[in-house]
């Protein structure tokens, strides 16, 4: 996917984007999902929703965790590059609470002090 396609997705969002967030997702191995956070209720939060923008699939599978592969991992670097470009273009913060270790039990942007 080209970065321009991600920008098109952001432009198509009808609500105000409050933040861009990267989260770890376990889907046939770990990967990083970059989403736009908007101020509308969802099943995950009473005030906020997420709109997926792009998923970066990890390579090397879960074995990287067991052999203690040293971060940064490629999917995190790619997500950070995208997040930084989005943050710069739209002047909206980018947030990844666990860039150094794949975990699915993290503090989301909407539960952090940044969302206040």
Backbone as CSV, one residue per row, in Angstrom:
resi,resn,N_x,N_y,N_z,CA_x,CA_y,CA_z,C_x,C_y,C_z
1,UNK,0.851,-1.188,0.000,0.000,0.000,0.000,0.889,1.241,0.000
2,UNK,0.522,2.156,-0.825,1.233,3.422,-0.922,0.776,4.362,0.200
3,UNK,1.671,5.233,0.624,1.331,6.209,1.669,0.174,7.093,1.197
4,UNK,0.098,7.355,-0.101,-0.994,8.196,-0.610,-2.353,7.543,-0.368
5,UNK,-2.413,6.200,-0.399,-3.664,5.503,-0.124,-4.091,5.685,1.332
6,UNK,-3.123,5.701,2.232,-3.426,5.933,3.649,-3.929,7.360,3.832
7,UNK,-3.279,8.326,3.179,-3.737,9.708,3.259,-5.162,9.841,2.722
8,UNK,-5.480,9.103,1.648,-6.840,9.122,1.106,-7.841,8.586,2.118
9,UNK,-7.461,7.536,2.833,-8.343,6.994,3.877,-8.589,8.041,4.962
10,UNK,-7.529,8.735,5.361,-7.670,9.765,6.395,-8.567,10.889,5.895
11,UNK,-8.365,11.310,4.673,-9.179,12.391,4.105,-10.656,12.008,4.032
12,UNK,-10.939,10.718,3.892,-12.326,10.250,3.761,-13.046,10.125,5.111
13,UNK,-12.321,10.263,6.204,-12.936,10.149,7.527,-13.768,11.402,7.791
14,UNK,-15.046,11.192,8.073,-15.964,12.321,8.251,-15.771,13.028,9.593
15,UNK,-15.326,12.317,10.599,-15.134,12.893,11.934,-13.738,13.470,12.077
16,UNK,-13.568,14.300,13.106,-12.244,14.827,13.405,-11.365,13.710,13.960
17,UNK,-10.182,13.577,13.387,-9.215,12.609,13.885,-8.488,13.253,15.058
18,UNK,-8.471,12.549,16.193,-7.852,13.074,17.411,-6.420,12.599,17.590
19,UNK,-6.119,11.407,17.078,-4.777,10.844,17.207,-4.616,9.724,16.195
20,UNK,-3.360,9.394,15.923,-3.027,8.188,15.173,-2.379,7.248,16.173
21,UNK,-2.785,5.994,16.140,-2.312,5.040,17.148,-1.835,3.760,16.483
22,UNK,-0.740,3.212,16.987,-0.251,1.902,16.564,-0.472,0.920,17.709
23,UNK,-1.026,-0.224,17.379,-1.252,-1.275,18.376,-0.774,-2.605,17.806
24,UNK,-0.292,-3.458,18.702,0.089,-4.807,18.315,-1.167,-5.637,18.108
25,UNK,-1.153,-6.456,17.070,-2.267,-7.351,16.765,-1.675,-8.720,16.441
26,UNK,-2.254,-9.738,17.041,-1.800,-11.090,16.741,-2.738,-11.673,15.700
27,UNK,-2.220,-11.790,14.479,-2.994,-12.286,13.347,-2.037,-13.101,12.483
28,UNK,-1.985,-14.410,12.728,-1.007,-15.267,12.053,0.397,-14.749,12.344
29,UNK,0.682,-14.484,13.578,1.922,-13.844,13.990,1.642,-12.391,14.322
30,UNK,2.557,-11.776,15.024,2.354,-10.387,15.443,2.514,-9.423,14.274
31,UNK,1.767,-8.347,14.353,1.881,-7.252,13.406,1.446,-5.979,14.104
32,UNK,1.577,-4.868,13.428,1.228,-3.572,14.010,0.157,-2.907,13.136
33,UNK,-0.939,-2.530,13.783,-2.036,-1.852,13.101,-1.970,-0.365,13.419
34,UNK,-1.958,0.450,12.382,-2.016,1.904,12.555,-3.458,2.320,12.289
35,UNK,-4.030,3.049,13.252,-5.429,3.469,13.165,-5.550,4.957,13.435
36,UNK,-6.661,5.507,12.977,-7.042,6.874,13.319,-8.053,6.776,14.460
37,UNK,-7.872,7.586,15.483,-8.799,7.614,16.615,-9.721,8.819,16.438
38,UNK,-11.023,8.544,16.519,-12.009,9.616,16.366,-12.878,9.698,17.615
39,UNK,-13.533,10.827,17.784,-14.357,11.074,18.961,-15.786,10.614,18.809
40,UNK,-15.978,9.327,18.569,-17.314,8.735,18.501,-17.330,7.454,19.317
41,UNK,-18.422,7.167,20.010,-18.495,5.949,20.829,-18.324,4.677,19.996
42,UNK,-17.795,3.650,20.656,-17.633,2.351,20.000,-17.843,1.250,21.030
43,UNK,-17.765,0.030,20.587,-17.868,-1.116,21.497,-16.662,-1.189,22.432
44,UNK,-15.569,-0.535,22.051,-14.341,-0.587,22.847,-14.220,0.555,23.847
45,UNK,-14.935,1.642,23.596,-14.824,2.815,24.474,-16.095,3.659,24.340
46,UNK,-16.555,4.248,25.452,-17.792,5.036,25.386,-17.672,6.363,24.621
47,UNK,-16.433,6.864,24.406,-16.268,8.152,23.730,-15.469,8.094,22.433
48,UNK,-14.729,7.009,22.207,-13.802,6.978,21.075,-13.960,5.716,20.230
49,UNK,-13.580,5.848,18.954,-13.550,4.729,18.005,-12.211,4.750,17.283
50,UNK,-11.902,3.629,16.658,-10.705,3.572,15.826,-11.083,3.175,14.408
51,UNK,-10.384,3.757,13.462,-10.568,3.420,12.061,-9.226,2.881,11.559
52,UNK,-9.180,1.600,11.218,-7.917,1.021,10.745,-7.442,1.692,9.460
53,UNK,-6.143,1.982,9.418,-5.558,2.606,8.233,-4.628,1.659,7.487
54,UNK,-3.765,0.966,8.227,-2.834,0.038,7.583,-2.285,-0.948,8.608
55,UNK,-2.140,-2.214,8.168,-1.582,-3.268,9.016,-0.222,-3.664,8.476
56,UNK,0.785,-3.635,9.340,2.136,-4.059,8.986,2.350,-5.446,9.566
57,UNK,2.416,-6.450,8.707,2.611,-7.832,9.146,4.072,-8.040,9.480
58,UNK,4.317,-8.665,10.614,5.679,-8.979,11.009,6.214,-10.167,10.248
59,UNK,7.498,-10.224,10.115,8.155,-11.362,9.483,9.008,-12.048,10.528
60,UNK,9.072,-13.345,10.480,9.842,-14.088,11.467,8.947,-14.743,12.488
61,UNK,7.653,-14.472,12.453,6.704,-15.137,13.339,6.937,-14.863,14.811
62,UNK,6.269,-15.657,15.622,6.360,-15.485,17.072,7.688,-15.948,17.636
63,UNK,8.496,-16.650,16.858,9.796,-17.121,17.352,10.679,-15.965,17.796
64,UNK,10.488,-14.794,17.230,11.307,-13.645,17.636,11.139,-13.354,19.119
65,UNK,9.938,-13.604,19.626,9.688,-13.359,21.047,10.443,-14.373,21.895
66,UNK,10.396,-15.619,21.485,11.014,-16.692,22.265,12.529,-16.664,22.218
67,UNK,13.084,-16.225,21.090,14.538,-16.165,21.010,15.060,-14.796,21.453
68,UNK,14.143,-13.971,21.918,14.497,-12.638,22.434,15.161,-11.779,21.375
69,UNK,14.597,-11.803,20.166,15.070,-10.931,19.107,15.027,-9.495,19.628
70,UNK,16.018,-8.740,19.286,16.146,-7.397,19.830,15.387,-6.402,18.961
71,UNK,14.493,-5.625,19.578,13.811,-4.582,18.822,14.822,-3.498,18.412
72,UNK,14.522,-2.637,17.483,13.213,-2.456,16.866,12.983,-3.468,15.750
73,UNK,11.746,-3.849,15.606,11.350,-4.761,14.554,10.849,-3.972,13.368
74,UNK,10.949,-4.573,12.205,10.618,-3.885,10.947,9.199,-3.322,10.948
75,UNK,8.216,-4.102,11.445,6.836,-3.610,11.426,6.650,-2.396,12.322
76,UNK,7.412,-2.333,13.417,7.338,-1.164,14.305,7.968,0.045,13.620
77,UNK,9.103,-0.178,12.971,9.756,0.926,12.266,8.867,1.454,11.142
78,UNK,8.239,0.544,10.384,7.350,0.967,9.298,6.141,1.723,9.845
79,UNK,5.563,1.222,10.942,4.416,1.902,11.560,4.823,3.275,12.080
80,UNK,6.000,3.358,12.686,6.479,4.648,13.198,6.711,5.639,12.056
81,UNK,7.291,5.160,10.953,7.493,6.047,9.798,6.156,6.578,9.292
82,UNK,5.177,5.681,9.164,3.849,6.109,8.715,3.224,7.058,9.729
83,UNK,3.283,6.690,11.018,2.717,7.532,12.068,3.335,8.914,12.094
84,UNK,4.651,8.975,11.920,5.338,10.274,11.896,4.891,11.114,10.698
85,UNK,4.743,10.472,9.534,4.278,11.207,8.348,2.852,11.717,8.533
86,UNK,1.992,10.870,9.097,0.612,11.286,9.354,0.571,12.434,10.357
87,UNK,1.342,12.305,11.435,1.373,13.345,12.471,1.845,14.673,11.891
88,UNK,2.861,14.624,11.048,3.400,15.835,10.442,2.401,16.461,9.464
89,UNK,1.824,15.643,8.600,0.906,16.160,7.584,-0.363,16.750,8.195
90,UNK,-0.911,16.075,9.223,-2.202,16.496,9.784,-2.076,17.213,11.134
91,UNK,-0.856,17.357,11.629,-0.622,18.007,12.917,-1.469,17.356,14.025
92,UNK,-1.436,16.034,14.031,-2.167,15.218,14.996,-1.168,14.243,15.605
93,UNK,-1.200,14.024,16.924,-0.189,13.158,17.548,-0.273,11.689,17.121
94,UNK,0.896,11.049,17.129,1.022,9.614,16.875,1.402,8.948,18.181
95,UNK,0.786,7.815,18.488,0.961,7.146,19.777,1.154,5.649,19.568
96,UNK,2.227,5.095,20.131,2.418,3.637,20.202,2.969,3.348,21.588
97,UNK,2.135,2.747,22.434,2.491,2.571,23.830,3.447,1.408,24.086
98,UNK,3.601,0.501,23.128,4.486,-0.650,23.357,5.339,-0.932,22.120
99,UNK,6.188,0.006,21.713,6.958,-0.201,20.489,8.070,-1.241,20.620
100,UNK,8.456,-1.588,21.827,9.598,-2.480,22.013,9.238,-3.936,22.258
101,UNK,7.955,-4.226,22.466,7.583,-5.597,22.798,6.149,-5.879,22.371
102,UNK,5.944,-6.948,21.609,4.580,-7.278,21.192,3.721,-7.700,22.383
103,UNK,2.734,-6.896,22.678,1.784,-7.202,23.748,0.402,-6.758,23.289
104,UNK,-0.607,-7.459,23.761,-1.956,-7.045,23.394,-2.719,-6.453,24.566
105,UNK,-2.080,-6.345,25.706,-2.706,-5.761,26.891,-1.968,-4.462,27.224
106,UNK,-2.225,-3.431,26.437,-1.545,-2.155,26.630,-2.564,-1.068,26.918
107,UNK,-2.060,0.049,27.365,-2.912,1.220,27.556,-3.138,1.834,26.186
108,UNK,-4.381,1.968,25.808,-4.736,2.586,24.540,-4.657,4.099,24.663
109,UNK,-4.556,4.793,23.549,-4.481,6.249,23.552,-5.639,6.823,24.346
110,UNK,-6.832,6.283,24.139,-8.023,6.845,24.776,-8.061,6.616,26.275
111,UNK,-7.233,5.746,26.802,-7.123,5.529,28.241,-5.893,6.201,28.839
112,UNK,-5.129,6.883,28.021,-3.905,7.536,28.497,-4.187,8.983,28.870
113,UNK,-3.216,9.583,29.494,-3.333,11.013,29.867,-3.381,11.897,28.631
114,UNK,-2.904,11.402,27.500,-2.880,12.205,26.270,-4.274,12.506,25.744
115,UNK,-5.240,11.653,26.086,-6.599,11.842,25.558,-7.412,12.854,26.333
116,UNK,-6.892,13.310,27.441,-7.624,14.256,28.305,-7.560,15.660,27.736
